[in-house]
Each structure stands twice: as C-alpha cells, then as structure tokens.
Amino acid sequence: MKLSGVVQYRDVETGVWVLAGDDGQTYLLDGGDRKIKKDGARIEADGSVDDSPNLAMVGPRFVVKSYKFI
C-alpha cells in the first residue's frame, strides 16, 4: 500500500511519530529508519496497515517498508 502525507511528532505517552495521510487518516509510523522522523516532512511511503490496537491510540499502525521525501 502506498501512502503520502506529513510526518508529525505527537506528545502522547512517551511521544509517537505519526503520518497525517493525504487520505485524511492518521497512522502510527512503524519501521523506516531514524531519518524518517522529521516533524513536518512530506513523504511517500510503501508499506502495510495493521489495524490491531496499539498503546498510542492515534490510528492504525503503518509499517513502512520504503519511503522517500517529496
């Protein structure tokens, strides 16, 4: 699945990184490398969505396989 959107840091619990998708959904970011963690960066990512519950409760988990900054 390909998604694009803006990477954001949310101060929830110990802090989480999310992707505010262009589709209007917020995804908990999982995977990628530490370079993906740039607040405000626009990315296009390929990966999979996991709808299982997570502690951050910010939306489904998006497991990043690859990404690029746009």
C-alpha positions as CSV (number, residue, x, y, z in Angstrom):
1,M,0.0,0.0,0.0
2,K,1.3,3.5,-0.9
3,L,0.6,6.4,1.3
4,S,1.7,10.0,1.3
5,G,1.4,12.7,3.9
6,V,3.2,14.7,6.5
7,V,5.3,13.2,9.3
8,Q,4.3,14.6,12.7
9,Y,5.5,14.2,16.3
10,R,2.7,13.8,18.9
11,D,3.3,14.2,22.6
12,V,1.3,11.2,23.6
13,E,2.7,8.9,26.4
14,T,6.4,9.0,25.7
15,G,5.9,10.5,22.3
16,V,4.9,8.9,19.0
17,W,5.6,9.6,15.3
18,V,2.6,9.6,13.0
19,L,1.8,10.1,9.3
20,A,-1.0,12.6,8.7
21,G,-2.1,11.0,5.5
22,D,-3.4,12.8,2.4
23,D,-6.4,10.5,2.7
24,G,-7.4,12.2,6.0
25,Q,-6.4,9.3,8.2
26,T,-3.7,9.4,10.9
27,Y,-1.3,6.4,11.0
28,L,1.2,5.4,13.7
29,L,4.5,5.2,12.0
30,D,6.4,1.9,12.4
31,G,9.6,1.0,10.6
32,G,11.7,3.0,8.3
33,D,14.9,4.5,9.7
34,R,15.6,7.4,12.0
35,K,15.8,9.8,9.1
36,I,12.0,9.5,8.6
37,K,11.5,11.2,11.9
38,K,11.4,14.8,10.8
39,D,8.5,16.8,12.0
40,G,6.7,18.5,9.1
41,A,8.4,16.4,6.4
42,R,6.3,15.3,3.4
43,I,6.9,11.7,2.4
44,E,5.6,9.0,0.1
45,A,5.8,5.5,1.7
46,D,5.2,2.0,0.7
47,G,4.1,-0.5,3.4
48,S,1.2,-2.2,5.1
49,V,-1.5,-1.2,7.6
50,D,-2.1,-3.1,10.8
51,D,-5.4,-2.4,12.4
52,S,-4.7,-4.1,15.7
53,P,-4.9,-2.0,18.8
54,N,-1.9,0.0,19.9
55,L,-1.0,1.9,23.1
56,A,-0.8,5.3,21.4
57,M,-4.4,5.1,20.1
58,V,-3.7,7.6,17.3
59,G,-4.9,5.4,14.5
60,P,-3.9,2.2,12.7
61,R,-0.2,1.3,12.6
62,F,1.5,1.8,9.2
63,V,4.6,-0.5,8.8
64,V,7.0,1.3,6.5
65,K,8.9,-0.8,4.0
66,S,10.4,2.1,2.0
67,Y,9.9,5.8,1.7
68,K,11.1,9.0,0.0
69,F,10.8,12.6,0.9
70,I,8.7,14.6,-1.6
